[in-house]
Amino acid sequence: MELFLQADTSSLGYQIGYRIGSWLPFVLLAILLFFMIRSIRRQQKKGN
C-alpha cells in the first residue's frame, strides 16, 4: 500500500504560506541591502 501526500492547495494556510514563501527571499535581500548601504554611509561620515 502506497501513500501519496498531496498538499491542499485550496486551503487558506497553504495560500498564505505560499505567498510568504514567494516574497520572503526578496524581502530578506532588500533588508540586507538597506543595512549594508546604511553602514557604508555611516563609515563614510566618520571618515570625513
mmJSON file of the N, C-alpha and C atoms, coordinates in Angstrom:
{"data_MODEL":{"atom_site":{
"group_PDB":["ATOM","ATOM","ATOM","ATOM","ATOM","ATOM","ATOM","ATOM","ATOM","ATOM","ATOM","ATOM","ATOM","ATOM","ATOM","ATOM","ATOM","ATOM","ATOM","ATOM","ATOM","ATOM","ATOM","ATOM","ATOM","ATOM","ATOM","ATOM","ATOM","ATOM","ATOM","ATOM","ATOM","ATOM","ATOM","ATOM","ATOM","ATOM","ATOM","ATOM","ATOM","ATOM","ATOM","ATOM","ATOM","ATOM","ATOM","ATOM","ATOM","ATOM","ATOM","ATOM","ATOM","ATOM","ATOM","ATOM","ATOM","ATOM","ATOM","ATOM","ATOM","ATOM","ATOM","ATOM","ATOM","ATOM","ATOM","ATOM","ATOM","ATOM","ATOM","ATOM","ATOM","ATOM","ATOM","ATOM","ATOM","ATOM","ATOM","ATOM","ATOM","ATOM","ATOM","ATOM","ATOM","ATOM","ATOM","ATOM","ATOM","ATOM","ATOM","ATOM","ATOM","ATOM","ATOM","ATOM","ATOM","ATOM","ATOM","ATOM","ATOM","ATOM","ATOM","ATOM","ATOM","ATOM","ATOM","ATOM","ATOM","ATOM","ATOM","ATOM","ATOM","ATOM","ATOM","ATOM","ATOM","ATOM","ATOM","ATOM","ATOM","ATOM","ATOM","ATOM","ATOM","ATOM","ATOM","ATOM","ATOM","ATOM","ATOM","ATOM","ATOM","ATOM","ATOM","ATOM","ATOM","ATOM","ATOM","ATOM","ATOM","ATOM","ATOM","ATOM"],
"id":[1,2,3,4,5,6,7,8,9,10,11,12,13,14,15,16,17,18,19,20,21,22,23,24,25,26,27,28,29,30,31,32,33,34,35,36,37,38,39,40,41,42,43,44,45,46,47,48,49,50,51,52,53,54,55,56,57,58,59,60,61,62,63,64,65,66,67,68,69,70,71,72,73,74,75,76,77,78,79,80,81,82,83,84,85,86,87,88,89,90,91,92,93,94,95,96,97,98,99,100,101,102,103,104,105,106,107,108,109,110,111,112,113,114,115,116,117,118,119,120,121,122,123,124,125,126,127,128,129,130,131,132,133,134,135,136,137,138,139,140,141,142,143,144],
"type_symbol":["N","C","C","N","C","C","N","C","C","N","C","C","N","C","C","N","C","C","N","C","C","N","C","C","N","C","C","N","C","C","N","C","C","N","C","C","N","C","C","N","C","C","N","C","C","N","C","C","N","C","C","N","C","C","N","C","C","N","C","C","N","C","C","N","C","C","N","C","C","N","C","C","N","C","C","N","C","C","N","C","C","N","C","C","N","C","C","N","C","C","N","C","C","N","C","C","N","C","C","N","C","C","N","C","C","N","C","C","N","C","C","N","C","C","N","C","C","N","C","C","N","C","C","N","C","C","N","C","C","N","C","C","N","C","C","N","C","C","N","C","C","N","C","C"],
"label_atom_id":["N","CA","C","N","CA","C","N","CA","C","N","CA","C","N","CA","C","N","CA","C","N","CA","C","N","CA","C","N","CA","C","N","CA","C","N","CA","C","N","CA","C","N","CA","C","N","CA","C","N","CA","C","N","CA","C","N","CA","C","N","CA","C","N","CA","C","N","CA","C","N","CA","C","N","CA","C","N","CA","C","N","CA","C","N","CA","C","N","CA","C","N","CA","C","N","CA","C","N","CA","C","N","CA","C","N","CA","C","N","CA","C","N","CA","C","N","CA","C","N","CA","C","N","CA","C","N","CA","C","N","CA","C","N","CA","C","N","CA","C","N","CA","C","N","CA","C","N","CA","C","N","CA","C","N","CA","C","N","CA","C","N","CA","C","N","CA","C"],
"label_alt_id":[null,null,null,null,null,null,null,null,null,null,null,null,null,null,null,null,null,null,null,null,null,null,null,null,null,null,null,null,null,null,null,null,null,null,null,null,null,null,null,null,null,null,null,null,null,null,null,null,null,null,null,null,null,null,null,null,null,null,null,null,null,null,null,null,null,null,null,null,null,null,null,null,null,null,null,null,null,null,null,null,null,null,null,null,null,null,null,null,null,null,null,null,null,null,null,null,null,null,null,null,null,null,null,null,null,null,null,null,null,null,null,null,null,null,null,null,null,null,null,null,null,null,null,null,null,null,null,null,null,null,null,null,null,null,null,null,null,null,null,null,null,null,null,null],
"label_comp_id":["MET","MET","MET","GLU","GLU","GLU","LEU","LEU","LEU","PHE","PHE","PHE","LEU","LEU","LEU","GLN","GLN","GLN","ALA","ALA","ALA","ASP","ASP","ASP","THR","THR","THR","SER","SER","SER","SER","SER","SER","LEU","LEU","LEU","GLY","GLY","GLY","TYR","TYR","TYR","GLN","GLN","GLN","ILE","ILE","ILE","GLY","GLY","GLY","TYR","TYR","TYR","ARG","ARG","ARG","ILE","ILE","ILE","GLY","GLY","GLY","SER","SER","SER","TRP","TRP","TRP","LEU","LEU","LEU","PRO","PRO","PRO","PHE","PHE","PHE","VAL","VAL","VAL","LEU","LEU","LEU","LEU","LEU","LEU","ALA","ALA","ALA","ILE","ILE","ILE","LEU","LEU","LEU","LEU","LEU","LEU","PHE","PHE","PHE","PHE","PHE","PHE","MET","MET","MET","ILE","ILE","ILE","ARG","ARG","ARG","SER","SER","SER","ILE","ILE","ILE","ARG","ARG","ARG","ARG","ARG","ARG","GLN","GLN","GLN","GLN","GLN","GLN","LYS","LYS","LYS","LYS","LYS","LYS","GLY","GLY","GLY","ASN","ASN","ASN"],
"label_asym_id":["A","A","A","A","A","A","A","A","A","A","A","A","A","A","A","A","A","A","A","A","A","A","A","A","A","A","A","A","A","A","A","A","A","A","A","A","A","A","A","A","A","A","A","A","A","A","A","A","A","A","A","A","A","A","A","A","A","A","A","A","A","A","A","A","A","A","A","A","A","A","A","A","A","A","A","A","A","A","A","A","A","A","A","A","A","A","A","A","A","A","A","A","A","A","A","A","A","A","A","A","A","A","A","A","A","A","A","A","A","A","A","A","A","A","A","A","A","A","A","A","A","A","A","A","A","A","A","A","A","A","A","A","A","A","A","A","A","A","A","A","A","A","A","A"],
"label_entity_id":["1","1","1","1","1","1","1","1","1","1","1","1","1","1","1","1","1","1","1","1","1","1","1","1","1","1","1","1","1","1","1","1","1","1","1","1","1","1","1","1","1","1","1","1","1","1","1","1","1","1","1","1","1","1","1","1","1","1","1","1","1","1","1","1","1","1","1","1","1","1","1","1","1","1","1","1","1","1","1","1","1","1","1","1","1","1","1","1","1","1","1","1","1","1","1","1","1","1","1","1","1","1","1","1","1","1","1","1","1","1","1","1","1","1","1","1","1","1","1","1","1","1","1","1","1","1","1","1","1","1","1","1","1","1","1","1","1","1","1","1","1","1","1","1"],
"label_seq_id":[1,1,1,2,2,2,3,3,3,4,4,4,5,5,5,6,6,6,7,7,7,8,8,8,9,9,9,10,10,10,11,11,11,12,12,12,13,13,13,14,14,14,15,15,15,16,16,16,17,17,17,18,18,18,19,19,19,20,20,20,21,21,21,22,22,22,23,23,23,24,24,24,25,25,25,26,26,26,27,27,27,28,28,28,29,29,29,30,30,30,31,31,31,32,32,32,33,33,33,34,34,34,35,35,35,36,36,36,37,37,37,38,38,38,39,39,39,40,40,40,41,41,41,42,42,42,43,43,43,44,44,44,45,45,45,46,46,46,47,47,47,48,48,48],
"pdbx_PDB_ins_code":[null,null,null,null,null,null,null,null,null,null,null,null,null,null,null,null,null,null,null,null,null,null,null,null,null,null,null,null,null,null,null,null,null,null,null,null,null,null,null,null,null,null,null,null,null,null,null,null,null,null,null,null,null,null,null,null,null,null,null,null,null,null,null,null,null,null,null,null,null,null,null,null,null,null,null,null,null,null,null,null,null,null,null,null,null,null,null,null,null,null,null,null,null,null,null,null,null,null,null,null,null,null,null,null,null,null,null,null,null,null,null,null,null,null,null,null,null,null,null,null,null,null,null,null,null,null,null,null,null,null,null,null,null,null,null,null,null,null,null,null,null,null,null,null],
"Cartn_x":[0.842,0.0,0.886,0.703,1.496,0.658,1.276,0.589,1.197,0.344,0.794,0.221,1.11,0.656,0.538,-0.643,-0.869,-1.224,-0.621,-0.923,-2.307,-3.053,-4.369,-4.164,-4.06,-3.711,-4.849,-6.032,-7.16,-7.308,-6.551,-6.701,-6.05,-6.578,-6.082,-4.643,-4.32,-2.961,-1.944,-2.295,-1.389,-1.198,-2.295,-2.214,-1.319,-1.507,-0.704,0.761,1.02,2.386,3.064,2.312,2.869,3.228,2.35,2.627,3.858,3.92,5.065,6.343,6.282,7.45,7.951,7.039,7.462,8.028,7.593,8.083,9.283,9.464,10.496,11.912,12.369,13.741,13.959,12.983,13.101,13.155,12.303,12.265,13.583,14.106,15.375,16.52,16.561,17.611,17.486,16.261,16.048,16.5,16.194,16.599,18.123,18.751,20.213,20.856,20.328,20.866,20.719,19.577,19.327,20.359,20.598,21.559,22.988,23.323,24.66,24.888,23.921,24.045,24.13,23.325,23.328,24.682,25.256,26.548,27.661,27.581,28.593,28.508,27.309,27.15,27.663,27.435,27.943,29.463,30.086,31.547,32.095,31.403,31.854,31.744,30.7,30.541,31.644,32.026,33.098,34.427,34.631,35.887,36.075,34.994,35.103,35.55],
"Cartn_y":[-1.191,0.0,1.254,2.085,3.309,4.506,5.408,6.635,7.814,8.57,9.788,10.975,11.83,13.021,14.164,14.765,15.884,17.107,18.229,19.467,19.956,20.437,21.005,22.446,22.629,23.948,24.952,24.515,25.438,25.978,25.427,25.87,27.232,27.978,29.324,29.287,28.321,28.215,27.997,27.186,26.945,28.216,28.92,30.154,31.183,31.367,32.334,31.905,30.639,30.136,30.27,30.039,30.155,31.601,32.524,33.954,34.4,34.032,34.419,33.803,32.555,31.867,32.464,32.998,33.573,34.974,35.688,37.052,37.105,36.074,36.11,36.362,35.673,35.921,37.37,37.955,39.343,40.303,40.063,40.93,40.848,39.646,39.489,40.187,40.063,40.731,42.245,42.757,44.201,44.712,43.969,44.376,44.352,43.298,43.218,44.371,44.669,45.763,47.09,47.296,48.527,48.697,47.631,47.721,47.909,47.278,47.445,48.891,49.473,50.861,51.795,51.53,52.378,52.33,51.141,51.022,51.676,51.568,52.204,53.722,54.258,55.708,56.178,55.387,55.759,55.792,54.815,54.767,55.957,56.355,57.5,58.788,58.917,60.115,60.191,59.046,59.027,59.408,59.038,59.313,60.781,61.516,62.929,63.806],
"Cartn_z":[0.0,0.0,0.0,-1.002,-1.113,-0.721,0.011,0.415,-0.329,-0.973,-1.638,-0.886,-0.398,0.315,-0.681,-0.713,-1.609,-0.79,-1.121,-0.406,-0.81,0.173,-0.103,-0.547,-1.855,-2.386,-2.27,-1.885,-1.763,-0.346,0.607,1.992,2.207,3.154,3.436,3.932,4.781,5.306,4.202,3.224,2.101,1.286,1.024,0.234,0.916,2.227,2.978,2.983,3.245,3.26,1.912,0.854,-0.494,-0.803,-0.417,-0.651,0.132,1.415,2.253,1.69,1.316,0.785,-0.512,-1.331,-2.603,-2.426,-1.394,-1.163,-0.227,0.595,1.631,1.097,0.063,-0.415,-0.833,-1.536,-1.98,-0.802,0.191,1.37,2.135,2.31,3.029,2.297,0.973,0.208,0.321,0.283,0.397,1.762,2.823,4.175,4.299,3.794,3.848,3.086,1.904,1.107,1.84,2.478,3.236,4.347,5.111,6.211,5.697,4.574,4.01,3.582,2.897,2.446,3.642,4.662,5.848,6.554,6.673,7.362,6.541,5.225,4.371,4.509,4.543,4.693,6.048,7.093,8.418,8.422,7.768,7.71,6.933,5.876,5.089,5.903,6.712,7.543,8.595,9.163,10.163,9.527,8.284,7.606,7.271,7.1,6.698,7.806],
"occupancy":[1.0,1.0,1.0,1.0,1.0,1.0,1.0,1.0,1.0,1.0,1.0,1.0,1.0,1.0,1.0,1.0,1.0,1.0,1.0,1.0,1.0,1.0,1.0,1.0,1.0,1.0,1.0,1.0,1.0,1.0,1.0,1.0,1.0,1.0,1.0,1.0,1.0,1.0,1.0,1.0,1.0,1.0,1.0,1.0,1.0,1.0,1.0,1.0,1.0,1.0,1.0,1.0,1.0,1.0,1.0,1.0,1.0,1.0,1.0,1.0,1.0,1.0,1.0,1.0,1.0,1.0,1.0,1.0,1.0,1.0,1.0,1.0,1.0,1.0,1.0,1.0,1.0,1.0,1.0,1.0,1.0,1.0,1.0,1.0,1.0,1.0,1.0,1.0,1.0,1.0,1.0,1.0,1.0,1.0,1.0,1.0,1.0,1.0,1.0,1.0,1.0,1.0,1.0,1.0,1.0,1.0,1.0,1.0,1.0,1.0,1.0,1.0,1.0,1.0,1.0,1.0,1.0,1.0,1.0,1.0,1.0,1.0,1.0,1.0,1.0,1.0,1.0,1.0,1.0,1.0,1.0,1.0,1.0,1.0,1.0,1.0,1.0,1.0,1.0,1.0,1.0,1.0,1.0,1.0],
"B_iso_or_equiv":[0.0,0.0,0.0,0.0,0.0,0.0,0.0,0.0,0.0,0.0,0.0,0.0,0.0,0.0,0.0,0.0,0.0,0.0,0.0,0.0,0.0,0.0,0.0,0.0,0.0,0.0,0.0,0.0,0.0,0.0,0.0,0.0,0.0,0.0,0.0,0.0,0.0,0.0,0.0,0.0,0.0,0.0,0.0,0.0,0.0,0.0,0.0,0.0,0.0,0.0,0.0,0.0,0.0,0.0,0.0,0.0,0.0,0.0,0.0,0.0,0.0,0.0,0.0,0.0,0.0,0.0,0.0,0.0,0.0,0.0,0.0,0.0,0.0,0.0,0.0,0.0,0.0,0.0,0.0,0.0,0.0,0.0,0.0,0.0,0.0,0.0,0.0,0.0,0.0,0.0,0.0,0.0,0.0,0.0,0.0,0.0,0.0,0.0,0.0,0.0,0.0,0.0,0.0,0.0,0.0,0.0,0.0,0.0,0.0,0.0,0.0,0.0,0.0,0.0,0.0,0.0,0.0,0.0,0.0,0.0,0.0,0.0,0.0,0.0,0.0,0.0,0.0,0.0,0.0,0.0,0.0,0.0,0.0,0.0,0.0,0.0,0.0,0.0,0.0,0.0,0.0,0.0,0.0,0.0],
"pdbx_formal_charge":[null,null,null,null,null,null,null,null,null,null,null,null,null,null,null,null,null,null,null,null,null,null,null,null,null,null,null,null,null,null,null,null,null,null,null,null,null,null,null,null,null,null,null,null,null,null,null,null,null,null,null,null,null,null,null,null,null,null,null,null,null,null,null,null,null,null,null,null,null,null,null,null,null,null,null,null,null,null,null,null,null,null,null,null,null,null,null,null,null,null,null,null,null,null,null,null,null,null,null,null,null,null,null,null,null,null,null,null,null,null,null,null,null,null,null,null,null,null,null,null,null,null,null,null,null,null,null,null,null,null,null,null,null,null,null,null,null,null,null,null,null,null,null,null],
"auth_seq_id":[1,1,1,2,2,2,3,3,3,4,4,4,5,5,5,6,6,6,7,7,7,8,8,8,9,9,9,10,10,10,11,11,11,12,12,12,13,13,13,14,14,14,15,15,15,16,16,16,17,17,17,18,18,18,19,19,19,20,20,20,21,21,21,22,22,22,23,23,23,24,24,24,25,25,25,26,26,26,27,27,27,28,28,28,29,29,29,30,30,30,31,31,31,32,32,32,33,33,33,34,34,34,35,35,35,36,36,36,37,37,37,38,38,38,39,39,39,40,40,40,41,41,41,42,42,42,43,43,43,44,44,44,45,45,45,46,46,46,47,47,47,48,48,48],
"auth_comp_id":["MET","MET","MET","GLU","GLU","GLU","LEU","LEU","LEU","PHE","PHE","PHE","LEU","LEU","LEU","GLN","GLN","GLN","ALA","ALA","ALA","ASP","ASP","ASP","THR","THR","THR","SER","SER","SER","SER","SER","SER","LEU","LEU","LEU","GLY","GLY","GLY","TYR","TYR","TYR","GLN","GLN","GLN","ILE","ILE","ILE","GLY","GLY","GLY","TYR","TYR","TYR","ARG","ARG","ARG","ILE","ILE","ILE","GLY","GLY","GLY","SER","SER","SER","TRP","TRP","TRP","LEU","LEU","LEU","PRO","PRO","PRO","PHE","PHE","PHE","VAL","VAL","VAL","LEU","LEU","LEU","LEU","LEU","LEU","ALA","ALA","ALA","ILE","ILE","ILE","LEU","LEU","LEU","LEU","LEU","LEU","PHE","PHE","PHE","PHE","PHE","PHE","MET","MET","MET","ILE","ILE","ILE","ARG","ARG","ARG","SER","SER","SER","ILE","ILE","ILE","ARG","ARG","ARG","ARG","ARG","ARG","GLN","GLN","GLN","GLN","GLN","GLN","LYS","LYS","LYS","LYS","LYS","LYS","GLY","GLY","GLY","ASN","ASN","ASN"],
"auth_asym_id":["A","A","A","A","A","A","A","A","A","A","A","A","A","A","A","A","A","A","A","A","A","A","A","A","A","A","A","A","A","A","A","A","A","A","A","A","A","A","A","A","A","A","A","A","A","A","A","A","A","A","A","A","A","A","A","A","A","A","A","A","A","A","A","A","A","A","A","A","A","A","A","A","A","A","A","A","A","A","A","A","A","A","A","A","A","A","A","A","A","A","A","A","A","A","A","A","A","A","A","A","A","A","A","A","A","A","A","A","A","A","A","A","A","A","A","A","A","A","A","A","A","A","A","A","A","A","A","A","A","A","A","A","A","A","A","A","A","A","A","A","A","A","A","A"],
"auth_atom_id":["N","CA","C","N","CA","C","N","CA","C","N","CA","C","N","CA","C","N","CA","C","N","CA","C","N","CA","C","N","CA","C","N","CA","C","N","CA","C","N","CA","C","N","CA","C","N","CA","C","N","CA","C","N","CA","C","N","CA","C","N","CA","C","N","CA","C","N","CA","C","N","CA","C","N","CA","C","N","CA","C","N","CA","C","N","CA","C","N","CA","C","N","CA","C","N","CA","C","N","CA","C","N","CA","C","N","CA","C","N","CA","C","N","CA","C","N","CA","C","N","CA","C","N","CA","C","N","CA","C","N","CA","C","N","CA","C","N","CA","C","N","CA","C","N","CA","C","N","CA","C","N","CA","C","N","CA","C","N","CA","C","N","CA","C","N","CA","C"],
"pdbx_PDB_model_num":[1,1,1,1,1,1,1,1,1,1,1,1,1,1,1,1,1,1,1,1,1,1,1,1,1,1,1,1,1,1,1,1,1,1,1,1,1,1,1,1,1,1,1,1,1,1,1,1,1,1,1,1,1,1,1,1,1,1,1,1,1,1,1,1,1,1,1,1,1,1,1,1,1,1,1,1,1,1,1,1,1,1,1,1,1,1,1,1,1,1,1,1,1,1,1,1,1,1,1,1,1,1,1,1,1,1,1,1,1,1,1,1,1,1,1,1,1,1,1,1,1,1,1,1,1,1,1,1,1,1,1,1,1,1,1,1,1,1,1,1,1,1,1,1]
}}}
